[in-house]
């Protein structure tokens, strides 16, 4: 078993957010880079005419924050081979001390180009993965709260358009295009219960994500109209878990969802801080009923 280095670089100043650490969308840009390098190392990066690799879902566990000027590298490998794709593991490491910062499990499928129609892997493609098989690094905690069947109680959190600079060579929206919008949806959700930009600036508080569960059942292209709604699933002492659902406003097609968990962060101590009672009660009033 051998983890392969698939990315090496740094955190640039324009890639940090209002919490002063590496923005989650830019992690996903690095995951895309790492996936391309891993597929290339196995000879699978050019699967044939009218065929492409597509990410179907991803689970991410953020264990230690990266900040501006930090140096990082990614190691990748194949965790499992499925009928139409691969489960890939990525480990984001701090190059300065070797510490594990982020663990990822990403499911990629061989699809008909421009669609999410999955295609079977050939025996040669399956054989090419054997030298890159690795043991998974856990990327998710225990199962969270049940996902609600409807959007009852969700708030409107995204409404915009995919821009030409946000698509790849195939004309499809990149992973960061989805994650940037989910970050915007997060801001709308926490502001709804009082974690407004003004509150965070005055109290030196922020929101720090520790877990993602992303699903991509559809795809977006340049010019597509994007909408999302967000619902609160759980409110703890310092933690919050929410669900974002995104769709194409023209077609009504569900294109992505993200379950996101994070903490109310003390920006000076860089540690979770208890939610003030008033904010916690306002958040609880927004909880959605997962049994419906």
MIFIKE-415715 format. One record per residue (C-alpha): x, y, z; residue in one letter. Coordinates in nm, 2 decimals. Each point is the difference from the previous one (the first is absolute). Layout:
# MIFIKE-415715
       xx       yy       zz   pami
        X        Y        Z      A
...
END
This chain:
# MIFIKE-415715
       xx       yy       zz   pami
     0.00     0.00     0.00      X
     0.14     0.34    -0.10      X
    -0.14     0.35     0.04      X
     0.10     0.21    -0.30      X
     0.08     0.37     0.03      X
    -0.25     0.18    -0.23      X
     0.03     0.36     0.10      X
     0.25     0.24     0.17      X
    -0.04     0.37     0.05      X
    -0.09     0.27     0.24      X
    -0.30     0.20     0.14      X
    -0.01     0.34    -0.18      X
    -0.13     0.31     0.17      X
    -0.30     0.03    -0.23      X
    -0.11    -0.35     0.10      X
    -0.07     0.07     0.37      X
    -0.35     0.10     0.13      X
    -0.13     0.22     0.27      X
     0.10    -0.26     0.26      X
     0.36     0.04    -0.13      X
     0.05    -0.35    -0.12      X
     0.00    -0.19    -0.33      X
    -0.34     0.03    -0.17      X
    -0.17    -0.33    -0.05      X
    -0.07     0.06    -0.37      X
     0.38     0.02    -0.06      X
     0.05    -0.33     0.18      X
    -0.23    -0.15    -0.27      X
     0.21     0.17    -0.28      X
     0.30    -0.19     0.15      X
    -0.20    -0.33     0.02      X
    -0.08     0.04    -0.37      X
     0.37     0.05    -0.07      X
     0.09    -0.31     0.21      X
    -0.27    -0.21    -0.18      X
     0.14     0.09    -0.34      X
     0.35    -0.10     0.10      X
    -0.11    -0.33     0.15      X
    -0.20    -0.09    -0.31      X
     0.30     0.09    -0.21      X
     0.23    -0.21     0.21      X
    -0.22    -0.30    -0.07      X
    -0.04     0.08    -0.37      X
    -0.37     0.07     0.04      X
    -0.01     0.38    -0.06      X
    -0.11    -0.05    -0.36      X
    -0.28    -0.26     0.02      X
    -0.09     0.03    -0.37      X
    -0.23     0.19    -0.24      X
    -0.32     0.13     0.15      X
     0.10    -0.12     0.34      X
     0.11     0.19     0.31      X
     0.05    -0.03     0.37      X
    -0.25     0.17     0.23      X
    -0.01     0.05     0.38      X
    -0.33    -0.14     0.13      X
     0.06     0.05     0.37      X
     0.26     0.09     0.26      X
     0.05    -0.02     0.37      X
     0.25     0.23     0.17      X
     0.12     0.03     0.35      X
     0.19     0.32     0.08      X
     0.23    -0.09     0.30      X
     0.24     0.29     0.02      X
    -0.03     0.35    -0.16      X
     0.24     0.13    -0.26      X
     0.07     0.38    -0.01      X
     0.16     0.24    -0.24      X
     0.35    -0.09    -0.12      X
    -0.03    -0.36     0.15      X
     0.16    -0.26    -0.23      X
    -0.19    -0.32    -0.08      X
     0.01    -0.31    -0.21      X
    -0.26    -0.27    -0.08      X
     0.05    -0.38    -0.01      X
    -0.27    -0.20    -0.19      X
    -0.09    -0.36    -0.06      X
    -0.28    -0.23    -0.10      X
    -0.21    -0.13     0.29      X
    -0.25    -0.21    -0.20      X
    -0.09    -0.09    -0.36      X
    -0.37     0.00    -0.09      X
    -0.17    -0.11    -0.32      X
     0.00     0.34    -0.16      X
     0.26     0.19     0.21      X
     0.24     0.04     0.28      X
     0.00     0.11     0.36      X
     0.31     0.22     0.04      X
     0.17     0.11     0.32      X
     0.18     0.32     0.04      X
     0.21     0.11     0.30      X
     0.09     0.37     0.04      X
     0.32     0.03     0.20      X
     0.18     0.30     0.14      X
     0.33    -0.01    -0.18      X
     0.18     0.18     0.28      X
    -0.06    -0.27     0.27      X
    -0.18    -0.28    -0.18      X
    -0.32     0.03     0.20      X
    -0.32    -0.13    -0.16      X
    -0.23     0.30    -0.05      X
    -0.29    -0.15    -0.21      X
    -0.12    -0.34    -0.10      X
    -0.22    -0.06    -0.31      X
    -0.19    -0.28    -0.15      X
    -0.11     0.09    -0.36      X
    -0.21    -0.22    -0.23      X
     0.07     0.05    -0.37      X
    -0.18    -0.17    -0.28      X
     0.07    -0.06    -0.37      X
    -0.29     0.18    -0.17      X
    -0.12     0.08    -0.35      X
     0.14     0.35    -0.06      X
    -0.24     0.28     0.08      X
    -0.23    -0.23     0.21      X
    -0.01    -0.19     0.32      X
    -0.07    -0.33    -0.18      X
     0.25    -0.24     0.15      X
     0.20    -0.25    -0.22      X
     0.16    -0.33     0.11      X
     0.38    -0.01     0.06      X
     0.19    -0.23    -0.23      X
     0.21    -0.28     0.14      X
     0.32     0.19    -0.10      X
    -0.12     0.31     0.18      X
    -0.07    -0.20     0.32      X
     0.34    -0.17    -0.02      X
     0.17     0.34    -0.03      X
    -0.12     0.10     0.35      X
     0.16    -0.29     0.19      X
     0.34     0.16     0.05      X
    -0.17     0.31     0.16      X
    -0.22    -0.18     0.25      X
     0.02     0.15     0.35      X
    -0.17    -0.04     0.34      X
    -0.25     0.29     0.05      X
     0.05     0.28     0.25      X
    -0.34     0.05     0.17      X
    -0.16     0.31    -0.16      X
    -0.32     0.01     0.20      X
    -0.12    -0.02     0.36      X
    -0.30    -0.21     0.11      X
    -0.32     0.03    -0.20      X
    -0.17     0.34     0.06      X
    -0.37     0.08     0.02      X
    -0.24    -0.13    -0.25      X
    -0.03     0.20    -0.33      X
    -0.35     0.15    -0.04      X
    -0.20    -0.11    -0.30      X
    -0.14     0.35    -0.08      X
     0.13     0.36     0.02      X
    -0.26     0.10     0.26      X
     0.17     0.25     0.23      X
     0.29     0.06    -0.23      X
     0.10     0.36    -0.08      X
     0.09     0.15    -0.34      X
     0.38     0.02     0.00      X
     0.13     0.02    -0.36      X
    -0.12     0.16    -0.32      X
     0.26     0.08    -0.28      X
     0.15    -0.12    -0.33      X
     0.29    -0.22    -0.09      X
     0.27     0.21    -0.17      X
     0.23    -0.10    -0.29      X
     0.31     0.01     0.22      X
    -0.16    -0.26     0.23      X
    -0.01    -0.29    -0.25      X
     0.26    -0.25    -0.11      X
     0.12    -0.11    -0.34      X
    -0.32    -0.20    -0.06      X
    -0.21     0.31     0.08      X
    -0.13    -0.14     0.34      X
     0.01     0.19     0.33      X
     0.31    -0.09     0.21      X
    -0.03    -0.13     0.35      X
     0.10     0.34     0.15      X
    -0.29     0.16    -0.19      X
    -0.24    -0.21     0.22      X
     0.19     0.04     0.32      X
     0.03     0.38    -0.03      X
    -0.37     0.02    -0.02      X
    -0.05    -0.23     0.29      X
     0.23     0.23     0.20      X
    -0.23     0.29    -0.09      X
    -0.30    -0.21     0.11      X
     0.17    -0.06     0.33      X
     0.03     0.37     0.06      X
    -0.37     0.05    -0.07      X
    -0.09    -0.28     0.24      X
     0.21     0.11     0.30      X
    -0.11     0.36    -0.05      X
    -0.36    -0.12     0.03      X
     0.06    -0.09     0.36      X
     0.22     0.30     0.09      X
     0.35    -0.09    -0.11      X
     0.01     0.30    -0.23      X
     0.32     0.16    -0.14      X
    -0.04     0.28     0.26      X
    -0.03    -0.25     0.29      X
     0.30    -0.19    -0.12      X
     0.21     0.31    -0.04      X
    -0.10     0.15     0.34      X
     0.03    -0.33     0.20      X
     0.31    -0.14    -0.19      X
    -0.20    -0.31    -0.09      X
    -0.03    -0.20    -0.32      X
    -0.12    -0.34    -0.14      X
     0.26    -0.28    -0.06      X
    -0.11    -0.31    -0.20      X
     0.12    -0.34     0.12      X
    -0.20    -0.23    -0.22      X
    -0.15    -0.01    -0.35      X
    -0.22    -0.26    -0.18      X
    -0.04     0.11    -0.36      X
    -0.22    -0.16    -0.27      X
    -0.01     0.10    -0.36      X
    -0.29    -0.18    -0.18      X
    -0.01     0.26    -0.28      X
     0.22     0.26    -0.17      X
     0.01     0.36    -0.08      X
     0.14     0.19    -0.30      X
     0.09     0.36    -0.08      X
    -0.31     0.22     0.01      X
    -0.21    -0.24     0.21      X
    -0.22     0.17     0.26      X
     0.07    -0.14     0.35      X
    -0.21     0.00     0.31      X
     0.04    -0.17     0.34      X
    -0.19    -0.03     0.33      X
     0.16    -0.08     0.34      X
    -0.15    -0.17     0.30      X
     0.14    -0.04     0.36      X
     0.03    -0.37     0.10      X
     0.17     0.03     0.34      X
     0.10     0.27     0.26      X
     0.24    -0.09     0.28      X
     0.19     0.19     0.26      X
     0.25     0.14    -0.26      X
    -0.07    -0.21    -0.31      X
    -0.26     0.03    -0.28      X
    -0.09    -0.24    -0.27      X
    -0.19     0.11    -0.31      X
    -0.11    -0.13    -0.34      X
     0.02     0.20    -0.33      X
    -0.19    -0.11    -0.31      X
     0.08     0.15    -0.34      X
    -0.19    -0.01    -0.32      X
    -0.01     0.13    -0.36      X
    -0.26     0.28     0.00      X
    -0.08    -0.05    -0.37      X
    -0.06    -0.37     0.01      X
    -0.08    -0.07     0.37      X
     0.27    -0.27     0.00      X
     0.17    -0.08     0.33      X
     0.37     0.04    -0.07      X
     0.17    -0.01     0.34      X
    -0.04    -0.03     0.37      X
     0.23     0.06     0.29      X
    -0.03    -0.10     0.36      X
     0.23     0.23     0.20      X
     0.11     0.00     0.36      X
     0.20     0.26     0.18      X
     0.06     0.19     0.32      X
    -0.04     0.35     0.13      X
     0.36     0.10     0.02      X
     0.19     0.23     0.23      X
     0.23     0.18    -0.25      X
     0.26     0.09     0.26      X
     0.03    -0.34     0.18      X
    -0.06    -0.19    -0.33      X
    -0.23    -0.23     0.20      X
    -0.38    -0.07     0.00      X
    -0.20     0.24     0.22      X
    -0.34    -0.06     0.14      X
    -0.29     0.16    -0.19      X
    -0.15     0.28     0.20      X
    -0.34    -0.10     0.15      X
    -0.20     0.24    -0.22      X
     0.17    -0.12    -0.32      X
    -0.05    -0.37     0.10      X
    -0.37     0.05     0.07      X
    -0.05     0.18    -0.33      X
     0.18    -0.28    -0.18      X
    -0.21    -0.27     0.17      X
    -0.31     0.18    -0.12      X
     0.13    -0.05    -0.36      X
     0.06    -0.38     0.03      X
    -0.17    -0.20    -0.27      X
    -0.21    -0.31     0.08      X
     0.20    -0.29    -0.15      X
    -0.30    -0.24     0.06      X
    -0.21     0.18    -0.26      X
END
